Amino acid sequence: MGDSKVKFKITLASDPKLPFRVMNVPQKAPFTAVLKYAAEEFKVPSQTSAIITNDGVGINPAQSAGDIFLKHGGDLRLIPRDRVGGRQ
């Protein structure tokens, strides 16, 4: 189980064409790394992006990829946000 992988299909929710990326990552990988990689693939800032389920439930990225997969499945959405907690 040490090198088992999980597959995520991450869709860019802000684009009307709904582009997506499929990625296979180790179960033990931190989900923050998955979020960062997906944001870079879509050329959006990872610091202000969030991952949600197709039902709109926010996902705390401070978990392993395997835990996220077990709780929420592999079909997720990336939401880039312009000014989350931004300073004025």
Buried (B, 14 or more C-beta within 10 A) or exposed (E): EEEEBBEBEBBBBBEEEEEBBEBEBBBBBBBBBBBBBBBEBBEBEBEBBBBBBEEEEEBEBEBBBBBBBEEBEBEBBBBBBEEEEEEE
